[in-house]
Amino acid sequence: MAKYLIMASYTAEGAKGLMKDGGTKRRQAADQAIKSAGGKLEAFYFAFGETDAIVILDAPDHATVASASMTINASGAVRTKTVVLLTPEEIDQATKKGTTYSPPGR
């Protein structure tokens, strides 16, 4: 399974729901949404600043995470940004691929 980092920001409506329901219920809702899409919640934290919540999850493929992300964003209560996480071993594999590249202007 691949790992993903989701950074979530609540809209005003979403923040009102968080204040009403509390953090534990939001973690449970995220866990259920991820499970229903075929993934597994690894970690859920609230944060200060631009990002209100940080979620790390395992999923079998990008389509699984895209499905969950679209459903969550469509609620209008949360906006998410998703980052694919790579292991050091995956980076080792990538460095051996031998990709060629010509920068602009060269």
Buried (B, 14 or more C-beta within 10 A) or exposed (E): EBBBBBBBBBBEEBBEBBEEEEEEEBBBBBBEBBEEBBBEBBEBEEEEEEBBBBBBBBBEEEEBBEBBBEEBEEEEBBBBEBEEEEEEEEEEEEEEEEEEEEEEEE
